[in-house]
Amino acid sequence: MSITYDSQQSIFHLQTAGTSYIMQLVKGKYLAHAHWGRKVRGTHLGGHLSLRRRCSFSPSTDPDDLSLSLDTLPQELPAYGGSDFRVPAYQIQLPNGSTVSELVYESHRIYPGKPGLAGLPSTYVESEEEAQSLEIVLTDDVAGLKAVLTYSIFPELDVITRSVRFENVGSMPIRLLRALSMGVDLPHADFDVIFLSGTWARERHVQRRPLAPGAAVIESRRGASSHSLNPFIALLGKGTDEQHGEVFGFSLVYSGSFLAQAEVDPYSTTRVVMGINPFDFSWLLGPGEAFQSPEAVLVYSGEGLGRMSRTYHKLYRTRLCRGPHRDRTRPVLVNNWEATYFNFTADKIEAIASVGKELGIELLVLDDGWFGKRDNDRSSLGDWFVDRKKLPHGLEELVSRVNRLGLQFGLWFEPEMVSPDSELYRTHPDWCLHVPERRRTTARHQLVLDYSRADVRDYIVDVLTGILSSCPISYVKWDMNRNMTEIGSAQLPPERQRETAHRYILGLYEVLERITTAFPNILFESCSGGGGRYDPGMLYYMPQTWTSDNTDAMERLKIQYGTSIVYPISSMGAHVSAIPNHQVHRVTSLETRGHAAMSGNFGYELDLTAFSEQEKEIVKQQVALYKELRPLIQFGEFYRLLSPFEGNHTAWMFVSEDQSEALVAYFQVLGEPNPPSRKLRLSGLKEDADYLLTETGEADVPAIRCGGDELMSIGLHLPRWKGDFRSRLYRLRHIR
C-alpha cells in the first residue's frame, strides 16, 4: 500500500488496501490514465494503456505516430484547444486573447503525509504514516503556466484525494477561465450515474439513470453548494446495488458553485471532471501568483454503494471534521423555532427549558428573533445586539436561567446576511454583494454580505466574538437563508469581478476558521434553510448540519437516506416536531417521529410545555433510549437495507465497529390491505456470532436468540400493521 514510480516504464502506481490507481507518461510528457479500480499487484502495468489511430477528426499531436491523439488519450488534466475536443479540466486566456494551452510533464515527488490547502478545507492526517502523497508538475512554457497535481492516498480507507495548484511562472498575466480539481477518463461507458437532487424542504433525493452519449451535468450556479444538487456523483456498474458491484465516487470539498460532469465520447469512454463551476468564473493570475483548486475525494468500491458510503462516512467523520466535538457524542437538544417562531419571552424560553430538564434534554437552542428589532424576517439581520424588549435583562441573564436548570445554552446566528431594514445596512450600504445601477434583489427580505471584503469579515468576527464571549454558549447554529444574485463587489476592480463568488467562499472559510479556532469548545452546526449547504467544505469547520427544514418523519426518510449516500450520521441534525407537521401538515405518531429523528443527532423542535403527561412519559423514554444508543448511532457503521425511493418501506441499521451491537430501524409509510409476509435481511453482523434480538417499546415480546448468518441470509420477520406511518426499532446484542 504505497505510491511507486517505475522509471523504466514511466508508470505511477497508487495502491490502497483495495484500490489501484495507475498513470503513465506517454512520450515522456503526456500524463495518461491507465487504471482505477480493484487493486492489482503490478506485474505487467505497461501493457494496459492502448493507443490506436482513429480518424482525421481525432488529430494526432505527433505526425510520426498517428495513434497519439489527445482526443482519445485518457488524461488526468485535459486541456482544450490542442486536439482534445472533450470537456477540459482547465482553460486559460493569455494577453493575446488565445485560449490554447498544453501542459506536459516536468517532474514529480513522492513523500509521506498529506499537505493542507492554502485557504481551503481539506481532509487531513494526524501523523505522516496515515497517508502518502504524490505531486506531479506539468508546465506550459509558452503560457508560463505551471500546474501542480497533488494525489494523496489513505491506504486503509481506499481513498484518493486530488487537487491542482495553478502557478503563473511567466512574465505576463494569465486569466484562468476554468480551474477544476480533477479529470479522469474511464475506459467504458457502461455505467449508471447517481446524484443527489432536490429543493428547499426536499433535499438530497437519490437519482439514478444510465449514462448515454453526451454529458450528465450536475452543478450549482447559486453561489452555494445548494439544495438543488449536491457536489457529489458516483458511477455504478450495471446491476450494482448496496452490497455488490463497482462504484466510483466523486465528492468535492467546497461550499460554492460547483460542476461535476460525466461525458461519454463517441468511442464510449467516460470522462469525469469536477471542481469550481466555470460558469461566470475567472481568476486573474499575475506573475508569481498561484490559484489553489478545492479538493476532490475519490472513493472506489468493489462491494457496492454501501461500501462506498461507509468509506466516505469514516473519512469525513474522522479526517475532515475537526475539533473536540469530532469524537464526542452530541447532546439531545430542544430548539424553540417551531414552538414560538419570533414570538417569545425570556419566561417562555425558561419554561421550555424547565420541561426539557424534566425529560432529560441536555441543551436548549434559542433560534431566530433574539436580536435587533427582529419580530419577523423583514429586519435586523446584521444588528447583532440583544432585543431588550424580548430579553429585558439581556442574553447573559437568560443563559444563566437556563444553565441553572442544568441545560447548556445554544444560539442561532445568520452572520452572512444583512437586512435592508437594519442599522448595519443604513451605515454600510456598500457592504452587500451588488452591481452598480442594478436592482438589489432580496430573498427572505435580505441581502448577502460581501465576504470578499476584509472589513466585512473583521466586523463579523468582532461582533460574534463579543457575543460568544459574553456568556457560556455551548452551541451555535450558523444559518444562511438565500443564494447569491447581482454578484459583484465594490472593492474589486472590473477585471476581477468574476472572482467575487469564489472570493466570498474563501472569505467565509477565513471567518469560520477564526471563529471556530477562538471558540473550540462550542459545538457549531451549519444550516442553510436546512440542507442548502450540506457539503464537505462546511463539515471541516462544523461537524454537523441541520439536514432539512422539513421535520416530517416520512419526508425525512428520503432526505436522511439520500444524505447518507455521502455524509456520516454524526453530521445529521434530526428533530421531533409538532403535529400537524408545519411543512406538510401530516399527523404522525410521537413514536414514529422519534424513531426517524433518532437516526441522526437527536432533538426536539416544538413546545415542550404543551405535552400531556402521557406524551412526556414517551419522550422521557425516547431520550433515555437515545442516550444509551447514541455512540452506536453517531459513530457506528451504517447500512441501508430498504430504500424509500423504491417502495412503501424503509429500513437501515447501525453496527458497532466490533460488530457486538446493532440497531435496526424499520418504517412503513402507508397501511396495506391483506399484505404479504415480509422478512428483512440484515447486514454487517458476524456470521458465526449469536445475537439477542429485542424489539424496543414492545415489552410483551420476548427476546430471541438469532445467528448472525440467519439474520443476514434469512432475515427477521417484519410486523403486519394496520394504519399509516408505523415504525419499529430492533436491538441486537452479541451473546458471548
C-alpha positions in Angstrom: 0.0 0.0 0.0 2.1 2.9 -1.3 2.9 5.2 -4.2 5.6 3.9 -6.5 7.1 5.2 -9.8 8.6 2.8 -12.4 11.1 4.9 -14.2 11.7 2.3 -16.9 8.0 2.3 -18.0 7.2 5.9 -16.7 4.3 4.5 -14.6 2.9 5.8 -11.3 1.1 3.2 -9.2 -1.0 4.4 -6.2 -2.2 1.5 -4.0 -4.5 1.4 -1.1 -5.9 -1.6 0.8 -8.2 -2.5 -2.1 -7.6 0.0 -4.9 -5.1 0.7 -7.6 -4.8 4.0 -9.5 -2.3 3.9 -12.3 -1.0 6.6 -14.6 1.6 6.5 -17.3 3.7 9.2 -19.1 3.2 8.9 -22.9 6.1 10.1 -25.0 7.6 11.2 -21.7 5.3 14.2 -21.4 1.6 13.4 -21.5 0.1 12.3 -18.2 -2.3 9.5 -19.2 -4.7 7.5 -17.0 -4.3 3.7 -17.3 -6.5 2.2 -14.5 -8.6 2.9 -11.4 -10.4 0.1 -9.7 -9.7 -3.1 -7.9 -6.2 -3.5 -6.5 -3.6 -5.2 -8.8 -0.1 -6.3 -7.9 1.5 -4.6 -10.9 3.1 -7.5 -12.7 2.7 -6.0 -16.2 1.4 -2.5 -15.8 2.9 -1.2 -19.1 0.5 -3.1 -21.2 -2.7 -1.6 -20.1 -2.7 1.7 -21.9 -3.8 1.1 -25.5 -3.2 3.8 -28.2 -5.0 3.4 -31.5 -5.4 5.6 -34.6 -8.9 6.7 -35.1 -9.5 9.1 -38.0 -8.6 12.6 -39.1 -11.3 14.1 -36.9 -9.2 13.0 -33.9 -5.9 14.6 -35.0 -2.5 13.4 -33.8 -0.1 15.6 -31.9 2.8 13.7 -33.5 2.9 13.3 -37.3 5.2 10.3 -36.9 2.8 8.5 -34.6 -0.8 8.8 -35.7 -2.0 6.7 -32.8 -1.3 9.5 -30.4 -4.3 11.8 -30.3 -5.2 13.9 -27.3 -8.8 13.4 -28.4 -8.7 9.7 -27.5 -5.8 9.6 -24.9 -7.2 9.0 -21.4 -5.8 12.0 -19.4 -5.5 13.3 -15.9 -5.8 17.1 -16.5 -7.1 17.6 -20.0 -7.0 20.9 -21.9 -9.0 22.3 -24.8 -7.6 23.7 -28.0 -4.8 21.4 -28.9 -6.8 18.4 -30.4 -8.8 17.2 -27.4 -12.5 18.0 -28.1 -13.8 16.6 -24.9 -14.7 18.7 -21.8 -11.5 20.2 -20.4 -10.4 20.3 -16.7 -8.8 23.7 -17.1 -8.7 26.6 -19.6 -6.7 29.8 -19.7 -6.7 33.1 -21.7 -3.5 34.8 -22.5 -3.0 38.6 -23.1 -3.1 38.0 -26.8 -6.6 36.6 -26.5 -5.7 33.0 -27.2 -7.1 30.1 -25.0 -4.8 27.3 -26.2 -2.7 25.5 -23.6 -0.8 22.3 -23.4 0.7 21.1 -20.1 3.4 18.5 -20.2 5.3 16.6 -17.6 8.3 18.3 -15.9 8.9 16.5 -12.6 7.3 14.7 -9.6 8.0 13.9 -6.0 6.6 11.3 -3.6 6.5 12.0 0.2 4.8 10.8 3.4 1.8 12.5 4.9 -0.7 14.9 3.2 -0.5 18.6 2.7 -3.2 21.1 3.6 -4.6 23.5 1.0 -4.0 27.2 1.5 -7.2 28.9 2.4 -9.4 25.9 1.7 -10.8 23.0 3.8 -9.5 19.5 3.1 -9.1 16.1 4.6 -6.1 15.8 6.9 -3.8 13.3 8.7 -2.8 13.3 12.4 0.5 11.6 11.6 2.6 11.2 8.4 2.1 7.4 8.5 -1.6 7.8 7.7 -1.2 8.9 4.1 1.3 9.3 1.3 1.3 12.0 -1.4 2.4 12.4 -5.0 3.0 15.8 -6.6 3.3 15.9 -10.4 4.4 19.1 -12.0 3.1 19.9 -15.5 4.2 23.0 -17.4 3.2 25.1 -20.5 6.3 27.1 -21.3 4.6 29.2 -24.0 2.0 30.4 -21.5 4.3 30.5 -18.4 1.9 28.2 -16.6 2.7 25.5 -14.1 0.2 23.0 -12.7 1.0 21.0 -9.6 -1.3 18.0 -9.4 -1.5 16.6 -5.9 -2.6 13.0 -5.2 -2.9 11.7 -1.7 -3.8 8.2 -0.6 -5.3 7.0 2.7 -4.1 3.4 2.4 -6.5 1.9 4.9 -9.6 3.7 3.5 -9.5 3.1 -0.3 -9.5 6.9 -0.7 -7.6 9.1 -3.2 -7.7 12.8 -2.9 -6.9 15.2 -5.8 -6.3 18.9 -6.3 -4.4 21.3 -8.6 -2.4 24.4 -7.9 -2.0 26.7 -10.9 1.0 29.0 -10.9 2.0 31.8 -13.2 5.7 31.4 -13.7 5.9 33.7 -16.6 6.1 37.5 -17.0 2.6 38.2 -18.3 -0.8 37.8 -16.7 -2.9 34.7 -17.2 -6.6 34.5 -16.8 -8.0 31.2 -15.6 -11.3 30.6 -17.2 -11.7 27.1 -15.8 -9.8 25.6 -12.9 -11.3 22.2 -12.0 -9.9 20.0 -9.3 -9.6 16.8 -11.3 -10.3 14.9 -14.5 -10.2 11.1 -15.1 -11.0 9.1 -18.2 -12.6 5.7 -17.6 -12.3 3.0 -20.3 -16.0 2.4 -21.0 -19.5 3.9 -20.5 -21.5 1.0 -19.2 -22.4 3.0 -16.0 -25.4 4.4 -14.2 -24.8 7.8 -12.6 -26.1 8.5 -9.1 -26.5 12.0 -7.8 -28.5 13.9 -5.1 -31.1 16.4 -6.1 -33.9 18.4 -4.5 -35.0 21.8 -3.3 -35.8 23.5 0.0 -37.6 21.0 2.3 -36.8 18.2 -0.1 -33.1 17.8 -0.2 -30.7 15.1 -1.5 -33.2 12.7 -3.1 -31.4 9.9 -4.8 -31.4 9.9 -8.6 -30.1 7.1 -10.8 -30.0 7.0 -14.5 -27.9 5.4 -17.2 -25.1 7.3 -18.9 -25.5 7.9 -22.6 -23.5 9.6 -25.3 -23.2 13.3 -24.3 -22.9 14.7 -20.8 -24.5 14.2 -17.4 -24.0 17.6 -15.8 -24.5 18.1 -12.1 -23.9 21.7 -11.0 -24.8 24.7 -8.9 -24.7 28.3 -10.1 -26.2 29.7 -6.9 -23.0 30.7 -5.1 -23.5 27.8 -2.7 -23.5 24.0 -3.0 -27.3 24.3 -2.8 -30.5 22.4 -2.0 -30.9 21.6 -5.7 -27.8 19.4 -6.4 -25.1 18.2 -4.1 -21.3 18.3 -5.0 -21.2 14.6 -5.5 -21.6 12.0 -8.2 -21.0 8.3 -8.4 -20.7 6.0 -11.4 -22.1 2.5 -10.8 -21.6 -0.6 -12.9 -24.8 -2.1 -14.3 -26.6 -4.1 -11.7 -24.7 -2.6 -8.8 -26.6 -2.4 -5.6 -25.9 -1.7 -1.9 -23.7 -4.8 -1.5 -22.4 -5.8 -4.9 -20.8 -4.2 -7.9 -18.3 -1.5 -8.8 -18.8 2.1 -7.7 -16.6 5.2 -8.5 -17.4 8.0 -6.1 -16.5 11.7 -6.5 -17.1 14.3 -3.8 -15.9 17.9 -3.7 -14.7 19.7 -0.5 -16.2 23.0 -1.5 -19.3 25.1 -0.5 -19.8 27.4 -3.5 -20.9 26.9 -7.1 -19.6 23.6 -8.4 -19.5 21.4 -11.5 -19.5 17.6 -11.7 -19.7 16.2 -15.2 -19.6 12.7 -16.7 -19.2 12.9 -20.5 -19.4 9.9 -22.8 -17.4 10.4 -26.0 -18.0 8.7 -29.5 -15.8 5.8 -28.5 -17.8 5.0 -25.3 -15.2 6.2 -22.9 -16.3 8.3 -19.9 -14.6 11.5 -18.8 -15.4 12.8 -15.3 -14.4 16.3 -14.2 -15.2 18.1 -11.0 -14.4 21.4 -9.4 -15.4 25.1 -9.1 -18.1 25.8 -11.7 -16.5 27.7 -14.6 -19.9 29.5 -15.2 -19.4 33.2 -14.5 -15.9 32.5 -13.1 -12.5 33.7 -14.0 -9.3 34.4 -12.0 -6.5 36.7 -12.9 -3.1 35.3 -12.1 -0.4 37.9 -12.1 3.3 36.8 -12.5 4.3 34.9 -9.4 0.7 34.3 -8.2 -1.0 30.9 -7.7 -4.5 29.6 -7.5 -5.4 26.5 -5.5 -8.4 24.4 -6.5 -10.5 22.7 -3.9 -10.0 19.0 -3.0 -11.9 16.2 -4.8 -12.2 13.0 -2.8 -12.3 9.8 -4.9 -13.6 6.5 -3.5 -13.7 3.2 -5.3 -15.8 0.3 -4.0 -15.9 -3.2 -5.5 -18.6 -4.1 -2.9 -21.5 -1.9 -3.9 -22.8 1.5 -2.9 -22.9 0.7 0.8 -19.1 0.2 1.0 -18.5 3.5 -0.8 -20.8 5.3 1.7 -19.1 3.8 4.7 -15.7 4.8 3.4 -16.9 8.4 3.0 -18.5 8.3 6.4 -15.4 7.2 8.2 -13.1 9.6 6.3 -15.4 12.6 6.8 -16.2 11.8 10.4 -12.6 11.3 11.5 -10.3 13.1 9.0 -12.4 16.0 7.7 -14.4 17.1 10.8 -12.1 18.6 13.4 -12.1 19.8 17.0 -13.1 18.3 20.3 -16.6 17.6 19.2 -15.5 15.3 16.4 -15.3 12.3 18.7 -17.8 13.4 21.3 -21.4 12.2 21.3 -23.8 15.0 20.5 -26.3 16.4 23.1 -30.0 15.9 23.0 -31.4 19.4 22.3 -34.7 21.3 22.1 -34.9 24.2 19.6 -37.6 26.8 20.2 -38.2 27.8 16.5 -41.3 25.8 15.7 -42.5 26.3 19.2 -42.5 30.1 19.2 -41.1 31.4 15.9 -40.3 35.1 16.6 -42.8 35.4 19.4 -41.1 34.6 22.7 -40.1 36.0 26.0 -37.4 35.0 28.5 -40.0 33.4 30.7 -41.3 31.3 27.8 -37.8 30.1 26.9 -37.1 29.2 30.5 -40.4 27.3 30.7 -39.4 25.2 27.7 -36.0 24.6 29.3 -37.6 23.6 32.6 -39.8 20.9 30.9 -36.7 19.8 28.9 -34.8 19.2 32.1 -37.6 17.0 33.4 -37.5 15.0 30.1 -33.7 14.5 30.2 -32.9 17.0 27.4 -29.4 18.5 27.7 -29.3 21.7 25.5 -31.7 24.5 24.7 -31.2 26.4 21.5 -32.6 29.9 21.1 -33.3 30.4 17.4 -34.1 33.5 15.3 -35.5 36.6 16.8 -33.4 37.5 19.8 -31.5 40.5 18.3 -32.2 43.9 16.9 -35.9 44.5 16.3 -36.4 41.1 14.9 -40.2 40.5 15.3 -40.4 39.0 11.8 -38.0 38.2 8.9 -38.1 41.7 7.4 -35.5 43.4 9.6 -32.4 43.4 11.8 -30.0 40.9 10.2 -26.6 42.4 10.9 -27.7 44.1 14.1 -26.2 41.6 16.4 -27.3 43.2 19.7 -29.9 41.8 22.1 -33.6 42.9 21.7 -34.3 44.2 25.2 -38.0 44.2 24.5 -37.9 40.4 24.5 -35.0 39.9 26.8 -35.1 42.9 29.1 -32.3 41.6 31.3 -30.1 40.7 28.4 -28.8 37.4 27.0 -26.5 36.8 29.9 -29.4 36.6 32.3 -31.4 34.2 30.1 -28.4 31.9 29.7 -27.9 31.9 33.5 -31.5 30.9 34.0 -31.2 28.0 31.5 -27.9 26.9 33.0 -29.3 26.9 36.5 -31.8 24.3 35.3 -28.9 22.1 34.2 -29.1 22.7 30.5 -26.5 24.0 28.1 -27.4 27.0 26.0 -27.2 27.4 22.2 -27.8 30.4 19.9 -28.8 31.0 16.3 -27.0 33.4 14.0 -27.2 34.3 10.3 -23.9 36.2 10.0 -23.6 36.2 6.2 -26.7 38.3 5.7 -28.0 41.8 6.1 -31.5 43.2 6.2 -32.1 46.4 4.2 -34.0 47.5 7.3 -31.1 47.4 9.7 -28.7 49.8 11.3 -25.8 47.9 9.6 -27.2 48.4 6.1 -28.0 52.0 6.7 -24.5 52.6 7.8 -22.7 50.5 5.2 -25.0 50.0 2.1 -21.9 49.1 0.1 -21.2 46.0 2.3 -23.5 43.7 0.4 -23.0 41.9 -2.9 -24.2 44.3 -5.6 -23.7 45.6 -9.1 -23.8 49.4 -9.7 -27.0 50.7 -11.2 -28.7 47.3 -10.9 -31.6 46.2 -8.6 -30.5 44.6 -5.3 -32.7 41.5 -5.3 -33.9 40.5 -1.9 -34.8 37.0 -0.8 -36.4 36.5 2.6 -36.2 40.3 2.8 -32.4 40.1 3.0 -29.1 40.7 1.0 -25.8 38.9 1.1 -22.9 40.5 2.9 -19.7 40.7 0.8 -17.4 38.3 2.5 -14.7 39.0 -0.2 -14.1 42.2 1.8 -11.7 42.1 4.8 -13.5 44.9 6.6 -16.8 43.0 6.4 -15.1 39.8 7.7 -13.4 41.7 10.5 -16.7 43.3 11.6 -18.5 39.9 11.7 -15.6 38.2 13.7 -15.5 41.1 16.2 -19.3 41.1 16.7 -19.6 37.4 17.1 -16.6 37.2 19.4 -18.2 39.7 21.7 -21.4 37.8 21.9 -19.8 34.4 22.3 -17.5 35.7 25.0 -20.3 37.4 26.9 -21.8 34.3 28.4 -21.4 30.4 28.4 -22.7 29.5 25.0 -22.2 25.8 24.2 -23.7 25.5 20.7 -24.1 27.8 17.6 -26.5 27.2 14.7 -25.0 29.1 11.8 -27.7 29.8 9.2 -27.7 31.1 5.6 -31.1 31.6 4.1 -30.6 32.7 0.5 -28.4 32.3 -2.6 -26.4 35.0 -4.4 -27.7 37.4 -7.0 -26.1 40.5 -8.5 -22.7 39.0 -7.7 -20.3 41.9 -7.5 -18.0 43.7 -5.0 -17.5 47.4 -4.5 -13.8 46.7 -3.7 -12.8 44.6 -6.7 -11.7 46.2 -10.0 -13.6 45.4 -13.2 -11.1 42.8 -14.3 -11.6 40.8 -11.1 -15.4 41.0 -10.7 -15.9 37.4 -11.8 -13.7 36.3 -8.9 -16.2 37.6 -6.4 -18.2 34.4 -5.8 -15.1 32.3 -5.1 -13.5 35.1 -3.0 -16.7 35.1 -1.0 -16.3 31.4 -0.2 -12.6 31.9 0.7 -13.7 34.8 3.0 -16.3 32.6 4.6 -13.8 29.9 5.3 -11.5 32.5 6.8 -14.2 33.7 9.1 -15.2 30.2 10.1 -11.5 29.3 10.8 -11.1 32.4 13.1 -14.4 31.8 15.0 -14.1 28.1 15.5 -10.4 28.4 16.5 -11.3 31.1 19.0 -14.1 29.0 20.5 -13.1 25.4 20.1 -15.4 24.1 22.8 -18.6 25.4 21.1 -20.4 22.8 19.0 -21.1 24.5 15.7 -23.9 23.3 13.4 -24.2 24.7 9.9 -27.6 25.4 8.3 -28.8 27.0 5.0 -32.6 26.9 5.1 -32.0 23.4 6.3 -29.7 21.4 4.0 -28.9 24.1 1.3 -25.2 24.0 2.1 -24.6 20.4 3.2 -21.2 19.8 1.8 -17.7 18.6 2.9 -16.4 22.1 3.0 -18.7 23.2 5.8 -18.1 19.9 7.7 -14.5 20.9 8.0 -15.5 23.8 10.3 -18.8 22.5 11.7 -19.1 18.7 12.4 -22.9 18.7 11.9 -25.5 20.2 9.7 -29.2 20.8 10.0 -30.3 18.2 7.5 -33.5 19.9 6.3 -36.1 22.4 7.5 -38.6 19.7 6.7 -39.1 17.8 10.0 -41.9 15.5 8.9 -40.9 11.9 9.8 -42.0 10.4 6.5 -40.3 13.1 4.4 -37.1 12.7 6.5 -36.8 9.0 5.4 -35.9 10.1 1.9 -33.9 13.1 3.0 -31.8 11.2 5.5 -31.4 8.1 3.3 -30.1 10.3 0.5 -27.8 12.3 2.7 -26.3 9.0 4.0 -25.0 8.2 0.5 -22.1 10.5 1.2 -22.3 12.1 4.7 -21.9 10.4 8.1 -24.8 10.0 10.5 -22.9 12.1 13.1 -23.3 15.1 10.8 -27.1 14.9 10.5 -29.4 17.0 12.7 -32.8 15.4 13.2 -35.7 16.7 15.4 -39.1 15.6 16.5 -41.6 18.4 15.7 -45.2 19.1 16.4 -48.3 17.7 14.6 -49.8 18.5 12.2 -46.3 18.9 10.8 -45.6 22.6 9.9 -44.2 21.7 6.4 -46.6 19.1 5.0 -49.4 19.1 7.7 -49.1 15.3 8.2 -50.1 13.7 11.5 -47.6 11.1 12.6 -47.3 9.3 15.9 -44.8 10.5 18.5 -43.2 7.0 18.4 -42.5 7.2 14.6 -41.3 10.8 14.8 -38.9 9.7 17.5 -37.6 6.7 15.5 -36.9 8.9 12.4 -35.2 11.6 14.5 -33.1 9.1 16.5 -31.5 8.1 13.2 -29.3 11.2 13.5 -28.3 13.8 16.1 -31.5 13.7 18.1 -33.6 16.6 19.3 -37.0 18.3 19.6 -38.4 21.3 17.9 -41.7 22.0 19.4 -43.3 23.5 22.6 -42.5 21.0 25.3 -44.8 22.8 27.7 -47.8 21.7 25.5 -47.1 18.0 26.1 -49.6 15.9 28.0 -48.3 13.7 30.9 -48.6 10.6 28.6 -46.5 12.4 25.9 -43.9 13.4 28.5 -43.5 9.8 29.5 -43.0 8.7 25.9 -40.4 11.5 25.4 -38.6 10.6 28.6 -38.2 7.0 27.3 -37.1 8.2 23.9 -34.4 10.5 25.4 -33.2 7.8 27.7 -33.1 5.2 24.9 -31.2 7.6 22.6 -28.6 8.4 25.2 -28.0 4.7 25.6 -27.8 4.2 21.8 -26.1 7.4 20.6 -22.5 6.1 20.5 -23.7 3.4 18.2 -25.9 5.7 16.1 -23.5 8.6 15.7 -20.3 6.5 15.3 -21.3 3.1 14.2 -21.2 1.6 10.7 -24.3 2.5 8.7 -26.1 0.0 6.4 -29.1 0.9 4.1 -31.5 -2.1 3.9 -34.7 -0.9 2.2 -34.9 2.3 0.1 -37.8 4.8 0.5 -37.2 5.6 -3.2 -38.2 2.1 -4.3 -41.3 1.3 -2.2 -43.5 1.7 0.8 -40.9 0.5 3.3 -37.6 1.9 4.6 -35.0 0.2 6.8 -31.5 0.9 7.8 -29.2 -0.2 10.6 -26.2 0.8 12.7 -23.5 -1.7 13.6 -20.7 -1.1 16.2 -17.2 -1.3 14.9 -16.6 -4.6 16.8 -20.0 -6.0 15.5 -21.1 -6.7 19.0 -24.1 -4.4 18.9 -26.6 -3.2 16.3 -29.8 -1.2 15.9 -32.3 -1.7 13.1 -34.9 1.0 12.2 -37.9 -0.1 10.1 -40.6 2.2 8.7 -43.8 1.6 6.8 -45.4 4.6 5.1 -48.9 3.5 4.2 -51.0 0.7 5.5 -51.7 -2.2 3.1 -54.8 -4.4 2.8 -54.0 -8.1 3.3 -50.2 -7.6 3.0 -47.8 -10.3 2.2 -45.4 -11.7 4.9 -42.1 -9.9 4.7 -38.6 -10.6 6.0 -35.8 -8.1 6.3 -32.3 -9.3 5.7 -29.7 -7.5 7.8 -26.1 -6.6 7.1 -22.7 -6.1 8.8 -23.1 -8.7 11.5 -20.7 -11.5 12.4 -21.8 -14.7 10.6 -20.6 -17.0 13.3 -21.9 -15.0 16.2 -25.2 -15.3 18.0 -27.3 -12.1 18.9 -30.1 -11.4 21.3 -32.8 -9.6 19.4 -35.2 -7.4 21.2 -38.0 -5.1 19.9 -37.9 -1.7 21.6 -41.1 -0.5 23.0 -42.6 -4.0 22.9 -42.4 -5.1 26.5 -44.6 -8.2 25.9 -42.4 -9.5 23.0 -39.7 -11.9 24.4 -36.1 -11.5 23.3 -35.0 -14.1 20.7 -31.6 -15.7 20.2 -30.6 -15.5 16.5 -27.5 -16.3 14.5 -25.8 -13.5 12.6 -25.7 -15.8 9.5 -29.5 -16.4 9.8 -30.3 -12.7 10.2 -28.3 -11.8 7.1 -29.3 -14.7 4.9 -32.9 -15.4 6.0 -33.8 -12.2 7.8 -36.2 -11.2 10.6 -39.9 -11.2 10.4 -41.5 -7.8 9.9 -44.8 -6.9 11.6 -48.1 -6.6 9.7 -49.6 -3.3 10.7 -52.9 -1.6 10.2 -52.7 2.1 9.7 -50.2 4.5 8.2 -46.8 5.8 9.3 -45.6 3.0 11.5 -42.1 2.1 12.7 -40.1 -0.2 15.0 -36.6 -0.4 16.4 -34.8 -3.7 16.9 -31.7 -4.0 19.1 -29.2 -6.8 18.7 -26.5 -7.7 21.3 -23.8 -10.2 20.7 -24.1 -13.2 23.1 -20.5 -14.1 24.1 
